[in-house]
Amino acid sequence: MSTEFLAYIGWILQIFGYLIVARALSSWFPDARRHPLVQLLYQLTDPVMIPASRLIPKIGMIDISPMIVILILFSVSERLRAG
């Protein structure tokens, strides 16, 4: 595959990681779930976050799956963009 294509995929993964960060931050505000932008954010990230939440156990009341998914996405993104 070309280096430009892999860099583009890395860029897309990084943006998706930032969407998951925004989703995690929006969970701190319970009323935000009704906002149309937050609903779109959940629709975009649910295909990754729902299976991750099932696989990664919670620590007490804390769901660490967003943190793990973000770390994976950013590390893969960095490797793809580095070439």
C-alpha distance (Angstrom), angle and dihedral (degrees) to the residues before:
residue distance angle dihedral
M1 . . .
S2 3.74 . .
T3 3.77 120.5 .
E4 3.79 91.9 -125.1
F5 3.80 92.0 55.5
L6 3.82 92.2 49.5
A7 3.81 90.1 48.0
Y8 3.81 89.1 51.3
I9 3.82 91.2 51.3
G10 3.81 88.9 48.5
W11 3.79 89.9 51.9
I12 3.83 91.1 50.7
L13 3.82 90.7 49.8
Q14 3.79 90.6 50.8
I15 3.81 91.7 51.7
F16 3.81 89.1 49.1
G17 3.80 88.5 51.8
Y18 3.79 89.9 54.4
L19 3.80 89.3 50.3
I20 3.80 88.7 56.0
V21 3.82 89.7 49.5
A22 3.81 88.7 53.3
R23 3.80 90.0 48.3
A24 3.80 91.5 51.8
L25 3.81 91.4 48.8
S26 3.80 91.9 47.9
S27 3.80 89.7 56.3
W28 3.81 88.0 69.8
F29 3.81 88.8 67.0
P30 3.83 109.8 58.4
D31 3.82 94.8 -168.9
A32 3.80 91.4 54.4
R33 3.82 90.7 74.5
R34 3.82 88.9 78.8
H35 3.81 94.3 57.0
P36 3.83 113.8 104.1
L37 3.83 93.7 -129.6
V38 3.79 91.8 52.1
Q39 3.80 90.2 47.8
L40 3.82 88.9 52.7
L41 3.80 89.0 48.4
Y42 3.80 90.8 54.3
Q43 3.82 91.7 46.4
L44 3.81 90.8 53.0
T45 3.80 96.0 46.2
D46 3.83 101.7 35.2
P47 3.84 94.9 85.4
V48 3.81 88.8 64.4
M49 3.78 102.5 28.2
I50 3.81 100.1 50.2
P51 3.85 94.6 57.0
A52 3.82 90.5 41.1
S53 3.81 90.8 52.8
R54 3.79 89.6 51.9
L55 3.81 93.7 49.6
I56 3.80 100.2 41.1
P57 3.80 114.1 63.4
K58 3.79 120.9 -132.1
I59 3.78 120.5 -113.4
G60 3.79 101.7 -132.4
M61 3.79 104.6 -55.5
I62 3.82 94.0 -21.0
D63 3.79 120.0 101.5
I64 3.80 106.6 -151.1
S65 3.80 95.4 179.0
P66 3.84 94.2 99.7
M67 3.80 90.2 54.5
I68 3.80 93.0 50.1
V69 3.81 93.3 45.4
I70 3.82 90.5 48.9
L71 3.81 91.8 50.5
I72 3.80 91.3 49.8
L73 3.81 93.6 46.1
F74 3.80 94.1 47.9
S75 3.81 93.8 46.5
V76 3.83 92.6 48.8
S77 3.80 89.9 44.7
E78 3.80 91.8 51.6
R79 3.81 92.3 49.7
L80 3.81 92.2 48.6
R81 3.79 93.7 48.2
A82 3.82 92.3 45.8
G83 3.77 89.2 59.4
